[in-house]
Amino acid sequence: MNLDDKSLFLGAMEDVQPLKHNHDVHWHP
């Protein structure tokens, strides 16, 4: 994994985390 791939991967994880958090809150009030 080169630096660019790692940056894209970490960026994707940052994009997914808020969605997962909102999903968890929605289903577990």
PDBQT receptor file of N, H, CA, C and O in Angstrom, charges set to zero:
ATOM      1  N   MET A   1       0.854  -1.198   0.000  1.00  0.00    +0.000 N 
ATOM      2  CA  MET A   1       0.000   0.000   0.000  1.00  0.00    +0.000 C 
ATOM      3  C   MET A   1       0.888   1.247   0.000  1.00  0.00    +0.000 C 
ATOM      4  O   MET A   1       1.719   1.432   0.890  1.00  0.00    +0.000 OA
ATOM      5  N   ASN A   2       0.701   2.083  -0.999  1.00  0.00    +0.000 N 
ATOM      6  H   ASN A   2       0.026   1.932  -1.721  1.00  0.00    +0.000 HD
ATOM      7  CA  ASN A   2       1.529   3.290  -1.042  1.00  0.00    +0.000 C 
ATOM      8  C   ASN A   2       0.833   4.427  -0.291  1.00  0.00    +0.000 C 
ATOM      9  O   ASN A   2      -0.301   4.276   0.163  1.00  0.00    +0.000 OA
ATOM     10  N   LEU A   3       1.513   5.550  -0.165  1.00  0.00    +0.000 N 
ATOM     11  H   LEU A   3       2.435   5.672  -0.534  1.00  0.00    +0.000 HD
ATOM     12  CA  LEU A   3       0.993   6.662   0.634  1.00  0.00    +0.000 C 
ATOM     13  C   LEU A   3      -0.354   7.152   0.112  1.00  0.00    +0.000 C 
ATOM     14  O   LEU A   3      -1.262   7.434   0.894  1.00  0.00    +0.000 OA
ATOM     15  N   ASP A   4      -0.484   7.255  -1.220  1.00  0.00    +0.000 N 
ATOM     16  H   ASP A   4       0.253   7.027  -1.856  1.00  0.00    +0.000 HD
ATOM     17  CA  ASP A   4      -1.740   7.744  -1.793  1.00  0.00    +0.000 C 
ATOM     18  C   ASP A   4      -2.893   6.806  -1.454  1.00  0.00    +0.000 C 
ATOM     19  O   ASP A   4      -3.980   7.256  -1.091  1.00  0.00    +0.000 OA
ATOM     20  N   ASP A   5      -2.654   5.503  -1.572  1.00  0.00    +0.000 N 
ATOM     21  H   ASP A   5      -1.772   5.137  -1.867  1.00  0.00    +0.000 HD
ATOM     22  CA  ASP A   5      -3.711   4.536  -1.259  1.00  0.00    +0.000 C 
ATOM     23  C   ASP A   5      -4.103   4.646   0.209  1.00  0.00    +0.000 C 
ATOM     24  O   ASP A   5      -5.282   4.568   0.553  1.00  0.00    +0.000 OA
ATOM     25  N   LYS A   6      -3.112   4.827   1.064  1.00  0.00    +0.000 N 
ATOM     26  H   LYS A   6      -2.154   4.890   0.785  1.00  0.00    +0.000 HD
ATOM     27  CA  LYS A   6      -3.387   4.930   2.504  1.00  0.00    +0.000 C 
ATOM     28  C   LYS A   6      -4.217   6.185   2.779  1.00  0.00    +0.000 C 
ATOM     29  O   LYS A   6      -5.153   6.145   3.578  1.00  0.00    +0.000 OA
ATOM     30  N   SER A   7      -3.884   7.285   2.127  1.00  0.00    +0.000 N 
ATOM     31  H   SER A   7      -3.125   7.318   1.478  1.00  0.00    +0.000 HD
ATOM     32  CA  SER A   7      -4.623   8.529   2.330  1.00  0.00    +0.000 C 
ATOM     33  C   SER A   7      -6.073   8.358   1.888  1.00  0.00    +0.000 C 
ATOM     34  O   SER A   7      -6.994   8.812   2.567  1.00  0.00    +0.000 OA
ATOM     35  N   LEU A   8      -6.270   7.697   0.740  1.00  0.00    +0.000 N 
ATOM     36  H   LEU A   8      -5.522   7.328   0.189  1.00  0.00    +0.000 HD
ATOM     37  CA  LEU A   8      -7.625   7.478   0.237  1.00  0.00    +0.000 C 
ATOM     38  C   LEU A   8      -8.395   6.574   1.182  1.00  0.00    +0.000 C 
ATOM     39  O   LEU A   8      -9.576   6.800   1.445  1.00  0.00    +0.000 OA
ATOM     40  N   PHE A   9      -7.720   5.543   1.696  1.00  0.00    +0.000 N 
ATOM     41  H   PHE A   9      -6.760   5.359   1.482  1.00  0.00    +0.000 HD
ATOM     42  CA  PHE A   9      -8.368   4.605   2.613  1.00  0.00    +0.000 C 
ATOM     43  C   PHE A   9      -8.803   5.321   3.892  1.00  0.00    +0.000 C 
ATOM     44  O   PHE A   9      -9.938   5.166   4.344  1.00  0.00    +0.000 OA
ATOM     45  N   LEU A  10      -7.893   6.104   4.470  1.00  0.00    +0.000 N 
ATOM     46  H   LEU A  10      -6.971   6.230   4.103  1.00  0.00    +0.000 HD
ATOM     47  CA  LEU A  10      -8.210   6.830   5.701  1.00  0.00    +0.000 C 
ATOM     48  C   LEU A  10      -9.318   7.847   5.437  1.00  0.00    +0.000 C 
ATOM     49  O   LEU A  10     -10.188   8.051   6.284  1.00  0.00    +0.000 OA
ATOM     50  N   GLY A  11      -9.290   8.480   4.273  1.00  0.00    +0.000 N 
ATOM     51  H   GLY A  11      -8.584   8.314   3.585  1.00  0.00    +0.000 HD
ATOM     52  CA  GLY A  11     -10.332   9.446   3.914  1.00  0.00    +0.000 C 
ATOM     53  C   GLY A  11     -11.679   8.755   3.818  1.00  0.00    +0.000 C 
ATOM     54  O   GLY A  11     -12.693   9.301   4.252  1.00  0.00    +0.000 OA
ATOM     55  N   ALA A  12     -11.695   7.552   3.249  1.00  0.00    +0.000 N 
ATOM     56  H   ALA A  12     -10.871   7.108   2.896  1.00  0.00    +0.000 HD
ATOM     57  CA  ALA A  12     -12.944   6.795   3.118  1.00  0.00    +0.000 C 
ATOM     58  C   ALA A  12     -13.468   6.417   4.494  1.00  0.00    +0.000 C 
ATOM     59  O   ALA A  12     -14.670   6.492   4.747  1.00  0.00    +0.000 OA
ATOM     60  N   MET A  13     -12.571   6.011   5.382  1.00  0.00    +0.000 N 
ATOM     61  H   MET A  13     -11.594   5.949   5.176  1.00  0.00    +0.000 HD
ATOM     62  CA  MET A  13     -12.984   5.629   6.731  1.00  0.00    +0.000 C 
ATOM     63  C   MET A  13     -13.603   6.831   7.446  1.00  0.00    +0.000 C 
ATOM     64  O   MET A  13     -14.597   6.688   8.158  1.00  0.00    +0.000 OA
ATOM     65  N   GLU A  14     -13.016   8.011   7.257  1.00  0.00    +0.000 N 
ATOM     66  H   GLU A  14     -12.208   8.127   6.679  1.00  0.00    +0.000 HD
ATOM     67  CA  GLU A  14     -13.541   9.222   7.890  1.00  0.00    +0.000 C 
ATOM     68  C   GLU A  14     -14.932   9.536   7.347  1.00  0.00    +0.000 C 
ATOM     69  O   GLU A  14     -15.793  10.027   8.077  1.00  0.00    +0.000 OA
ATOM     70  N   ASP A  15     -15.151   9.248   6.051  1.00  0.00    +0.000 N 
ATOM     71  H   ASP A  15     -14.452   8.849   5.457  1.00  0.00    +0.000 HD
ATOM     72  CA  ASP A  15     -16.462   9.499   5.449  1.00  0.00    +0.000 C 
ATOM     73  C   ASP A  15     -17.501   8.520   5.988  1.00  0.00    +0.000 C 
ATOM     74  O   ASP A  15     -18.663   8.880   6.176  1.00  0.00    +0.000 OA
ATOM     75  N   VAL A  16     -17.080   7.289   6.234  1.00  0.00    +0.000 N 
ATOM     76  H   VAL A  16     -16.136   6.997   6.081  1.00  0.00    +0.000 HD
ATOM     77  CA  VAL A  16     -18.010   6.242   6.668  1.00  0.00    +0.000 C 
ATOM     78  C   VAL A  16     -18.379   6.364   8.144  1.00  0.00    +0.000 C 
ATOM     79  O   VAL A  16     -19.529   6.126   8.512  1.00  0.00    +0.000 OA
ATOM     80  N   GLN A  17     -17.429   6.726   8.983  1.00  0.00    +0.000 N 
ATOM     81  H   GLN A  17     -16.494   6.919   8.683  1.00  0.00    +0.000 HD
ATOM     82  CA  GLN A  17     -17.683   6.772  10.427  1.00  0.00    +0.000 C 
ATOM     83  C   GLN A  17     -18.908   7.622  10.812  1.00  0.00    +0.000 C 
ATOM     84  O   GLN A  17     -19.748   7.145  11.575  1.00  0.00    +0.000 OA
ATOM     85  N   PRO A  18     -19.040   8.855  10.315  1.00  0.00    +0.000 N 
ATOM     86  CA  PRO A  18     -20.216   9.671  10.675  1.00  0.00    +0.000 C 
ATOM     87  C   PRO A  18     -21.516   8.997  10.253  1.00  0.00    +0.000 C 
ATOM     88  O   PRO A  18     -22.507   9.058  10.980  1.00  0.00    +0.000 OA
ATOM     89  N   LEU A  19     -21.523   8.353   9.086  1.00  0.00    +0.000 N 
ATOM     90  H   LEU A  19     -20.718   8.303   8.495  1.00  0.00    +0.000 HD
ATOM     91  CA  LEU A  19     -22.726   7.672   8.613  1.00  0.00    +0.000 C 
ATOM     92  C   LEU A  19     -23.068   6.518   9.539  1.00  0.00    +0.000 C 
ATOM     93  O   LEU A  19     -24.232   6.313   9.884  1.00  0.00    +0.000 OA
ATOM     94  N   LYS A  20     -22.042   5.760   9.942  1.00  0.00    +0.000 N 
ATOM     95  H   LYS A  20     -21.097   5.926   9.662  1.00  0.00    +0.000 HD
ATOM     96  CA  LYS A  20     -22.272   4.624  10.835  1.00  0.00    +0.000 C 
ATOM     97  C   LYS A  20     -22.775   5.145  12.182  1.00  0.00    +0.000 C 
ATOM     98  O   LYS A  20     -23.683   4.565  12.778  1.00  0.00    +0.000 OA
ATOM     99  N   HIS A  21     -22.185   6.232  12.653  1.00  0.00    +0.000 N 
ATOM    100  H   HIS A  21     -21.448   6.703  12.169  1.00  0.00    +0.000 HD
ATOM    101  CA  HIS A  21     -22.588   6.797  13.939  1.00  0.00    +0.000 C 
ATOM    102  C   HIS A  21     -24.056   7.227  13.881  1.00  0.00    +0.000 C 
ATOM    103  O   HIS A  21     -24.826   6.929  14.795  1.00  0.00    +0.000 OA
ATOM    104  N   ASN A  22     -24.441   7.920  12.818  1.00  0.00    +0.000 N 
ATOM    105  H   ASN A  22     -23.816   8.162  12.076  1.00  0.00    +0.000 HD
ATOM    106  CA  ASN A  22     -25.823   8.365  12.670  1.00  0.00    +0.000 C 
ATOM    107  C   ASN A  22     -26.756   7.168  12.547  1.00  0.00    +0.000 C 
ATOM    108  O   ASN A  22     -27.867   7.190  13.077  1.00  0.00    +0.000 OA
ATOM    109  N   HIS A  23     -26.321   6.142  11.864  1.00  0.00    +0.000 N 
ATOM    110  H   HIS A  23     -25.419   6.124  11.433  1.00  0.00    +0.000 HD
ATOM    111  CA  HIS A  23     -27.123   4.926  11.697  1.00  0.00    +0.000 C 
ATOM    112  C   HIS A  23     -27.340   4.265  13.051  1.00  0.00    +0.000 C 
ATOM    113  O   HIS A  23     -28.452   3.843  13.369  1.00  0.00    +0.000 OA
ATOM    114  N   ASP A  24     -26.290   4.174  13.840  1.00  0.00    +0.000 N 
ATOM    115  H   ASP A  24     -25.387   4.517  13.581  1.00  0.00    +0.000 HD
ATOM    116  CA  ASP A  24     -26.398   3.546  15.165  1.00  0.00    +0.000 C 
ATOM    117  C   ASP A  24     -27.355   4.351  16.050  1.00  0.00    +0.000 C 
ATOM    118  O   ASP A  24     -28.174   3.774  16.765  1.00  0.00    +0.000 OA
ATOM    119  N   VAL A  25     -27.253   5.664  16.001  1.00  0.00    +0.000 N 
ATOM    120  H   VAL A  25     -26.588   6.132  15.420  1.00  0.00    +0.000 HD
ATOM    121  CA  VAL A  25     -28.104   6.519  16.824  1.00  0.00    +0.000 C 
ATOM    122  C   VAL A  25     -29.558   6.384  16.382  1.00  0.00    +0.000 C 
ATOM    123  O   VAL A  25     -30.469   6.375  17.210  1.00  0.00    +0.000 OA
ATOM    124  N   HIS A  26     -29.767   6.278  15.063  1.00  0.00    +0.000 N 
ATOM    125  H   HIS A  26     -29.026   6.285  14.390  1.00  0.00    +0.000 HD
ATOM    126  CA  HIS A  26     -31.122   6.170  14.522  1.00  0.00    +0.000 C 
ATOM    127  C   HIS A  26     -31.796   4.879  14.995  1.00  0.00    +0.000 C 
ATOM    128  O   HIS A  26     -32.970   4.879  15.365  1.00  0.00    +0.000 OA
ATOM    129  N   TRP A  27     -31.039   3.786  14.976  1.00  0.00    +0.000 N 
ATOM    130  H   TRP A  27     -30.085   3.786  14.675  1.00  0.00    +0.000 HD
ATOM    131  CA  TRP A  27     -31.617   2.492  15.331  1.00  0.00    +0.000 C 
ATOM    132  C   TRP A  27     -31.538   2.202  16.826  1.00  0.00    +0.000 C 
ATOM    133  O   TRP A  27     -32.213   1.300  17.322  1.00  0.00    +0.000 OA
ATOM    134  N   HIS A  28     -30.711   2.968  17.546  1.00  0.00    +0.000 N 
ATOM    135  H   HIS A  28     -30.163   3.701  17.143  1.00  0.00    +0.000 HD
ATOM    136  CA  HIS A  28     -30.585   2.743  18.992  1.00  0.00    +0.000 C 
ATOM    137  C   HIS A  28     -30.770   4.058  19.733  1.00  0.00    +0.000 C 
ATOM    138  O   HIS A  28     -29.797   4.611  20.246  1.00  0.00    +0.000 OA
ATOM    139  N   PRO A  29     -31.987   4.569  19.802  1.00  0.00    +0.000 N 
ATOM    140  CA  PRO A  29     -32.240   5.878  20.422  1.00  0.00    +0.000 C 
ATOM    141  C   PRO A  29     -32.009   5.839  21.926  1.00  0.00    +0.000 C 
ATOM    142  O   PRO A  29     -32.176   6.853  22.603  1.00  0.00    +0.000 OA
TER     143      PRO A  29
